Amino acid sequence: MKIDIVSVFPEYFDVFGLSLMGKAQAKGLLEVKAHNLRDWTHDVHHSVDDTPVGGGAGMVMKPEVWAECLDELLGLNTPDVCAGGNGETDAVTPQSGPEPGWEPAETSSSMSQPATIPASDAPVLIFPNPSAPLFTQSDATELSHAGHLLFGCGRYEGYDARIPDYYRAQGIDVREYSIGDYVLNGGEVAVSVMVEAITRLMPGFMGNPDSIVEESYTGEGALLEHRQYTKPAVWRGLAVPEVLLSGDHGKVDRFRRDEALARTAEIRPDLIEALDCKALDKADRKT
Ligand code: 6GU
């Protein structure tokens, strides 16, 4: 998988060289590149934002700089009609979506990629946005199969709404996601969260893929996970639940499942409401 991230603070993403993400990159499973949006500016101040049309506080990220950057990273040709910097441009005619096996035009002759990174997949363009639908585990699962993800990090009061509109009209798969009901200073941390949630689900990323199957938020009957313990059996007077030491796998499974149900009902009743009844067994119903 190839991941491009555009930001005015690309250093935020230096941490992706660490831990499992670093290992996945060393293995050639993943290629993450952070780009500085200001590299696509032409003015002396490298400005990327402007005041909001209609008034209001703060600044909004300008579409022209973003478009030059995204056109290049998506391998699209910049249309002449959008060349003007004064906003007096022609309307864009929507085109049909990319063919299966769509391949971006090469932006430089030296652009070769390791064979492990699928280059033929159509890219997915993702904008973090606190006013967008919530990013969930099922979005992460779906995106873990993509060949190319391109994230655009907004700052200030956000980005001009025509940026995602324009790329959607070009037939690009464009997503906007929030990561939770709180406000961050910019999209960088939200993108870090999404990239980690997505990449860990890629085949071959995890040493032990079983650890993904049993997790919270995974599958039809998504519940919060049961609590975990390690040795010693008694620590500072606190004992591990006895059933976990019994060696009876049936009883251990039942105990964990009951705990997952009880904790979910208490902490996240919305997840119980959303449960598919078919995901519950007879013993579950008693819990
Ligand atoms: Cl995606 N961006 C920002 N700036 N704040 C957020 C968010 C995103 N998701 C939750 N809060």
Residues whose N, C-alpha, C, O or C-beta is under 5 A from the ligand:
A	BS01	6GU	P128 N129 P130 Y177 S178 I179 G180 Y182 V183 L184 N185 G186 G187 A190
